[in-house]
Amino acid sequence: MSNSANRLPNQLPNRLPLSHFLLALAIVAIWGTNFVVIKKSLDAFPPFLFATLRYVFALLPAIFFVKRPKVSWLNLAMYGIFIGVGQFGILFYAINGHITPGLASLVVQTQVFFTIGFAMIFAKERLYWHQAISIGIVMIGLLVIASHIDSQTSLLGIGLVICAGCAWGAGNTVSRQAGAINMFAYVVWASAFSIPPLILLSLYFEGGYSSLVSAIELAPLGAWAGVFWQSWANTLFGYAAWAWLLSKHPAALVAPAPLLVPIFGMGATAIFLGESLPGWKFLAAGLVMVGYLGTIYGLSFTKHSSRKS
């Protein structure tokens, strides 16, 4: 039996290899700057239709070229619904008038709490003391945001994005249960289960068939570029690579990486959308950054201390 197979839970890798760290950084850079693309595309498409189109082109034509991964239909369906509907359907709805995209990029990082929590429940992973402290620091950052409600950001918007973070955490948990499979194929095939509920939500809440057809026909090329960026860069590359990282490392080590998304998201929305960056936003983002670094590097410190004792 291989060494990796004999490894005990407390012998799991305590840091990401450099190549995996750089991959995680590329993913979060794409996800962060993507909030500009989302906001611009929502000027042309209603949110649930936009989410539907995202997964239509993640599914097609790729599904004709990749085999279905060796995972249950239930697992594929759960991932498609949690990520497609629960995360992005709700997130797009929230950004469409209930919260600024820069702040949404920060609040959605509540996913880390849910991912680690679900891993503790279902995978019996351990929460280290430094991770609890780091999560507390991030919580303070979120409270800073909640204390600055204005005409552009409502409590409803914050609540919706927290729900999107919960769905993201659930999707992370489901993808980890899929095991060592082709994650690109996994994301492609799971997209098939995102589309039907998103279409139904769009038809019910966004004016019916004629309104949706009109939005599609009138959408400018820039909006369609946003759709394809969502489908290919964010979904096929971003989420396939993210699911692959989760399958290789403990959730507590990988899940905090997207806490860097707000750094890219708030910076990009300030540059391209003119979103203001008052001092309290820097404070909130700084707290999130400190929490992320504490989670990643504290694990190494904790295990080093354990070995010395």
C-alpha positions as CSV (number, residue, x, y, z in Angstrom):
1,M,0.0,0.0,0.0
2,S,1.3,3.5,-0.9
3,N,2.6,6.0,1.6
4,S,-0.2,8.4,0.7
5,A,-2.8,5.7,1.4
6,N,-1.3,5.0,4.8
7,R,-1.2,8.7,5.8
8,L,-3.0,9.6,9.0
9,P,-5.4,12.6,9.1
10,N,-2.9,14.6,11.1
11,Q,-0.2,13.9,8.5
12,L,-2.1,15.7,5.6
13,P,-0.1,18.3,3.8
14,N,-0.1,21.5,5.7
15,R,0.6,23.9,2.9
16,L,-0.1,24.2,-0.9
17,P,2.7,23.4,-3.3
18,L,3.9,26.5,-5.2
19,S,2.2,25.4,-8.5
20,H,-1.1,24.7,-6.7
21,F,-0.8,28.1,-4.9
22,L,-0.3,29.9,-8.2
23,L,-3.3,28.0,-9.7
24,A,-5.4,29.1,-6.8
25,L,-4.2,32.7,-7.2
26,A,-5.1,32.6,-11.0
27,I,-8.6,31.3,-10.1
28,V,-9.3,34.0,-7.6
29,A,-8.0,36.7,-9.9
30,I,-10.5,35.6,-12.6
31,W,-13.3,35.3,-10.0
32,G,-12.5,38.7,-8.5
33,T,-12.4,40.7,-11.8
34,N,-15.4,38.8,-12.9
35,F,-17.7,41.0,-10.8
36,V,-17.1,43.8,-13.3
37,V,-18.2,41.5,-16.1
38,I,-21.3,40.5,-14.1
39,K,-22.4,44.0,-13.5
40,K,-21.9,45.1,-17.1
41,S,-23.8,42.0,-18.4
42,L,-26.7,42.5,-16.1
43,D,-27.4,45.8,-17.9
44,A,-28.5,43.6,-20.9
45,F,-29.7,40.3,-19.3
46,P,-32.0,39.8,-16.3
47,P,-30.1,37.8,-13.6
48,F,-31.7,34.3,-13.9
49,L,-31.5,34.4,-17.7
50,F,-27.8,35.5,-17.5
51,A,-27.1,32.5,-15.2
52,T,-29.0,30.2,-17.6
53,L,-26.8,31.4,-20.5
54,R,-23.7,30.9,-18.4
55,Y,-24.4,27.2,-18.0
56,V,-25.8,26.6,-21.5
57,F,-22.4,27.5,-22.9
58,A,-20.5,25.7,-20.2
59,L,-22.5,22.6,-21.3
60,L,-22.4,23.1,-25.0
61,P,-20.6,22.1,-27.1
62,A,-18.2,20.6,-24.5
63,I,-20.5,17.8,-23.4
64,F,-20.1,16.2,-26.9
65,F,-16.3,15.9,-26.4
66,V,-16.0,14.8,-22.8
67,K,-17.2,11.6,-21.2
68,R,-19.4,11.6,-18.2
69,P,-17.2,11.3,-15.1
70,K,-17.5,8.2,-13.0
71,V,-19.7,9.8,-10.3
72,S,-23.3,9.3,-9.5
73,W,-26.1,11.3,-11.2
74,L,-27.1,12.5,-7.8
75,N,-23.7,14.0,-7.1
76,L,-23.7,15.8,-10.5
77,A,-27.2,17.1,-9.9
78,M,-26.4,18.4,-6.4
79,Y,-23.3,20.2,-7.6
80,G,-25.1,21.7,-10.5
81,I,-28.0,23.0,-8.4
82,F,-25.9,24.2,-5.5
83,I,-23.4,26.1,-7.7
84,G,-25.6,27.1,-10.7
85,V,-28.8,28.0,-8.9
86,G,-27.8,28.5,-5.3
87,Q,-24.6,30.4,-5.8
88,F,-24.8,32.2,-9.1
89,G,-28.5,32.5,-9.6
90,I,-28.8,34.2,-6.2
91,L,-25.6,36.1,-6.6
92,F,-26.6,37.6,-9.9
93,Y,-30.0,38.5,-8.5
94,A,-28.4,40.3,-5.5
95,I,-25.9,42.3,-7.7
96,N,-28.9,43.4,-9.8
97,G,-29.8,46.3,-7.6
98,H,-29.4,45.0,-4.0
99,I,-25.6,45.2,-3.4
100,T,-22.6,46.7,-5.1
101,P,-20.5,44.2,-7.0
102,G,-17.3,45.0,-5.0
103,L,-19.0,44.4,-1.7
104,A,-20.7,41.2,-3.1
105,S,-17.2,39.9,-3.9
106,L,-16.4,40.3,-0.2
107,V,-19.6,39.0,1.4
108,V,-19.7,35.9,-0.8
109,Q,-16.5,34.7,0.9
110,T,-18.7,33.5,3.8
111,Q,-18.4,30.4,1.7
112,V,-15.2,29.6,3.7
113,F,-17.2,29.2,6.9
114,F,-19.7,26.9,5.3
115,T,-17.1,24.8,3.5
116,I,-15.0,24.3,6.6
117,G,-18.2,23.7,8.7
118,F,-19.5,21.1,6.2
119,A,-16.1,19.4,6.1
120,M,-16.1,19.1,9.9
121,I,-19.6,17.5,9.8
122,F,-19.2,15.2,6.8
123,A,-15.5,14.6,6.5
124,K,-14.7,14.8,10.2
125,E,-11.9,17.3,9.5
126,R,-10.5,19.2,12.5
127,L,-10.8,23.0,13.0
128,Y,-7.5,24.3,14.5
129,W,-7.5,27.1,17.0
130,H,-5.8,29.6,14.6
131,Q,-8.5,28.9,12.0
132,A,-11.2,29.8,14.5
133,I,-9.4,33.0,15.3
134,S,-9.0,33.8,11.6
135,I,-12.6,33.2,10.9
136,G,-13.5,35.5,13.8
137,I,-11.3,38.2,12.2
138,V,-13.2,37.8,8.9
139,M,-16.5,38.0,10.7
140,I,-15.4,41.4,12.1
141,G,-14.8,42.5,8.5
142,L,-18.3,41.4,7.5
143,L,-19.8,43.3,10.4
144,V,-18.0,46.4,9.2
145,I,-19.8,46.0,5.9
146,A,-23.2,45.4,7.6
147,S,-22.7,48.6,9.5
148,H,-22.5,50.7,6.3
149,I,-25.8,50.0,4.6
150,D,-26.7,52.7,2.0
151,S,-28.9,53.2,-1.0
152,Q,-26.7,50.8,-3.1
153,T,-26.4,48.0,-0.5
154,S,-29.3,46.6,1.5
155,L,-29.6,44.0,4.2
156,L,-31.5,41.9,1.7
157,G,-28.5,42.1,-0.6
158,I,-26.1,41.1,2.1
159,G,-28.4,38.2,3.2
160,L,-28.8,37.0,-0.4
161,V,-25.0,36.9,-0.9
162,I,-24.5,35.0,2.3
163,C,-27.0,32.5,1.0
164,A,-24.9,32.3,-2.2
165,G,-21.9,31.7,0.0
166,C,-23.7,28.8,1.8
167,A,-24.6,27.2,-1.5
168,W,-21.0,27.6,-2.7
169,G,-19.8,25.8,0.5
170,A,-22.3,23.0,-0.1
171,G,-21.1,22.7,-3.7
172,N,-17.5,22.5,-2.5
173,T,-18.5,19.7,-0.2
174,V,-20.3,17.7,-2.9
175,S,-17.4,18.1,-5.3
176,R,-15.0,16.8,-2.7
177,Q,-17.2,13.7,-2.3
178,A,-16.8,13.0,-6.0
179,G,-13.2,12.0,-5.4
180,A,-10.4,11.8,-8.0
181,I,-12.1,12.3,-11.3
182,N,-11.8,14.5,-14.4
183,M,-13.0,17.8,-12.9
184,F,-13.4,19.5,-16.2
185,A,-15.9,16.8,-17.3
186,Y,-17.5,17.0,-13.9
187,V,-18.3,20.7,-14.2
188,V,-19.5,20.3,-17.8
189,W,-21.9,17.5,-17.0
190,A,-23.1,19.1,-13.8
191,S,-24.0,22.2,-15.8
192,A,-26.9,20.2,-17.3
193,F,-28.6,20.2,-13.9
194,S,-28.1,24.0,-13.4
195,I,-30.0,24.9,-16.6
196,P,-33.6,23.6,-16.0
197,P,-34.3,25.3,-12.6
198,L,-32.6,28.5,-13.8
199,I,-34.9,28.6,-16.9
200,L,-37.9,28.1,-14.8
201,L,-36.9,30.9,-12.4
202,S,-36.3,33.2,-15.4
203,L,-39.6,32.4,-17.0
204,Y,-41.5,32.9,-13.8
205,F,-39.8,36.0,-12.4
206,E,-38.4,37.8,-15.5
207,G,-41.4,38.4,-17.7
208,G,-42.1,35.1,-19.5
209,Y,-40.9,33.7,-22.8
210,S,-41.3,36.8,-25.0
211,S,-39.3,39.0,-22.6
212,L,-36.5,36.6,-22.5
213,V,-36.4,36.2,-26.3
214,S,-36.4,40.0,-26.6
215,A,-33.5,40.3,-24.1
216,I,-31.5,37.8,-26.1
217,E,-32.1,39.5,-29.4
218,L,-31.3,43.0,-28.2
219,A,-28.2,42.1,-26.2
220,P,-25.1,43.8,-27.5
221,L,-21.8,42.0,-28.3
222,G,-20.3,43.1,-25.1
223,A,-23.0,41.4,-23.1
224,W,-22.4,38.2,-25.1
225,A,-18.7,38.4,-24.4
226,G,-19.6,38.5,-20.7
227,V,-21.7,35.4,-21.1
228,F,-18.8,33.5,-22.8
229,W,-16.4,34.8,-20.1
230,Q,-18.7,33.4,-17.5
231,S,-19.0,30.1,-19.2
232,W,-15.4,29.4,-20.2
233,A,-13.1,31.3,-18.0
234,N,-15.1,31.2,-14.8
235,T,-17.0,28.0,-15.0
236,L,-15.0,25.6,-17.2
237,F,-11.5,26.7,-16.1
238,G,-12.2,28.3,-12.7
239,Y,-14.6,25.8,-11.1
240,A,-13.0,22.8,-12.7
241,A,-9.6,23.8,-11.3
242,W,-11.1,24.8,-8.0
243,A,-12.9,21.4,-7.6
244,W,-9.6,19.7,-8.5
245,L,-7.7,21.6,-5.8
246,L,-10.4,20.7,-3.3
247,S,-10.1,17.0,-4.2
248,K,-6.3,17.2,-3.5
249,H,-6.1,19.1,-0.2
250,P,-8.0,19.5,3.1
251,A,-10.9,21.9,2.8
252,A,-9.5,24.2,5.6
253,L,-6.3,24.7,3.5
254,V,-8.0,25.4,0.1
255,A,-11.3,27.0,1.0
256,P,-9.9,30.3,2.4
257,A,-8.2,31.1,-1.0
258,P,-11.2,32.9,-2.4
259,L,-11.0,35.3,0.5
260,L,-8.5,37.1,-1.8
261,V,-11.3,37.5,-4.4
262,P,-12.4,40.9,-2.8
263,I,-9.0,42.3,-3.3
264,F,-9.3,41.8,-7.0
265,G,-13.1,42.4,-7.0
266,M,-13.0,45.7,-5.2
267,G,-10.0,47.0,-7.1
268,A,-11.5,46.1,-10.5
269,T,-14.9,47.6,-9.7
270,A,-13.2,50.8,-8.5
271,I,-11.2,51.1,-11.7
272,F,-13.8,50.0,-14.3
273,L,-17.1,50.8,-12.6
274,G,-16.1,53.8,-10.5
275,E,-17.2,52.2,-7.2
276,S,-16.0,54.2,-4.3
277,L,-13.4,52.9,-1.9
278,P,-13.9,54.7,1.4
279,G,-11.7,53.8,4.4
280,W,-14.1,51.3,5.9
281,K,-13.9,49.2,2.7
282,F,-10.2,49.0,3.0
283,L,-10.6,48.1,6.7
284,A,-13.1,45.3,5.9
285,A,-10.9,44.0,3.0
286,G,-7.8,44.1,5.3
287,L,-9.5,42.1,8.0
288,V,-10.5,39.5,5.4
289,M,-7.0,39.4,4.1
290,V,-5.5,38.9,7.5
291,G,-8.0,36.2,8.2
292,Y,-7.0,34.4,5.0
293,L,-3.3,34.6,5.7
294,G,-3.9,33.4,9.3
295,T,-5.8,30.3,8.0
296,I,-3.1,29.4,5.5
297,Y,0.1,30.0,7.3
298,G,-1.2,29.3,10.9
299,L,-1.7,25.7,10.0
300,S,2.0,25.3,9.3
301,F,2.8,27.1,12.5
302,T,0.4,24.9,14.5
303,K,1.8,21.6,13.2
304,H,5.4,22.9,13.7
305,S,4.6,23.7,17.3
306,S,3.0,20.3,17.8
307,R,6.0,18.5,16.5
308,K,8.3,20.5,18.8
309,S,6.2,19.6,21.9
